[in-house]
Amino acid sequence: MIYMKYFIKTFGCQMNTSDSERIAAFLEQQGFSLAEKNKDADLAIFNTCGIKQTAENRAYSMINNLRKENKDVKIIMTGCLANRADVQKRMKKSVDLFTEIKNFQTSFEKLSLCHPELVSGSSGTYKSGEMLKQVQHDTGYLSIIPKHTNNFQAYVPIMTGCNNFCSYCVVPHARGREISRPADEVIDEVKSLIKKGYKNVILLGQNVNSYASQVHKVRKVHQVHQENSDTIYFPELLKKINSITGKFWISYVSSHPKDMSDELIEVTAQCKKVCEWIHLPLQAGNDEVLRKMNRRYTHDHYLKLIQKIRSEFKKHKPGIPFSISSDIIVG
Ligand code: SF4
């Protein structure tokens, strides 16, 4: 039996929105089309968020209601809740498949919903044109060319996961450790967006300023091939994207204050195409609370970063207004 209609319900942050754009592209590559009404769908994807209890509760009630209304619909839960044992126990009667986003393609095949002419075997090889290039890294799903939700602004994920384990946050458990996309793949994606006329490129990651991508190089020295690898960090990636020809602007979220280097602040202020905006989550202004949150910086460090950001923008873009935004947990 071939299931042909799908819908995706996305909760939470820009990263989930971006992931859903890739899921949509993948499903349409498999022969699915978007259901006009959710009740007509053969397949429902819930891309969940575990940051707020309200978002969590809404996901549970939407899934349970859908299951009551439609016994035949296949339901997949992905995103931040999908990996939690308590959630799986609670929702196992309503959900057909729980999968981490990075395993979406291979897990999806287990549901046997794919059109047999479009999927070859169980190894995750798909029709050419679907992926930006042959995937050789753990962020494989990020290589899917996404189905963007508008033609002006595009999210471009550059890394996923987090190594920080802030005490209040589920992300390291839900998405695993940090993995950065290869720089050339990110650059190819941005170039292709600019060719299509996109103007606003938003680089995404749980912690963009710890981006680090290995570049394998072969050099010929005195007729001998020598192999080594260099690491590209976020400031260099930003400079490379800034140098792409075209009229567009770049921004990035989210940054961790402990990884916000002077070099990154300087590059942000110097690059003409990078917006005069830095989002730097503070979370708390009290050092003891920051320690309990496992944030690994002090309020004094944060204030010094703000001073540095102000002075670099004033130096490199005099007279141009800039903004600094933040997140603070208040209860
Ligand atoms: S740095 Fe951000 S994503 Fe990582 S654990 Fe802390 S709050 Fe969560």
Boltz pocket constraint, residues with backbone or C-beta under 6 A from the ligand:
constraints:
  - pocket:
      binder: B
      contacts: [[A, 161], [A, 162], [A, 163], [A, 164], [A, 165], [A, 166], [A, 169], [A, 170], [A, 171], [A, 172], [A, 206], [A, 207], [A, 256]]
      max_distance: 6.0
